[in-house]
């Protein structure tokens, strides 16, 4: 039977004047996060029509690993950098459906 993983989809809408700064900060999260135990996938996307909109598509073994990720040093640093520079952040936690 195939293992069902935890999927996280995060939409990040950046204030236009901070777009490049936040884009750089988001890109810096990718490498360290992909190296974390329990991470299956961690992909960053930028919207083709609205360059201020970014999306993370993440896959984790389970909630425990996602919680560890949320307490990591690189996420803490990102929170400081991005403070007051975002319009909106929406996160969706989902369970992968399998047959």
Buried (B, 14 or more C-beta within 10 A) or exposed (E): EEEEBBBBEBBBBBBEEBBEBBBEBBEBBBEBBEEBEBBBEBEBEBEEEEEBBBBBEBBBBEEEBBEBBEEBEBBEBBEEBBEEBBEEEEEEEEEEEEE
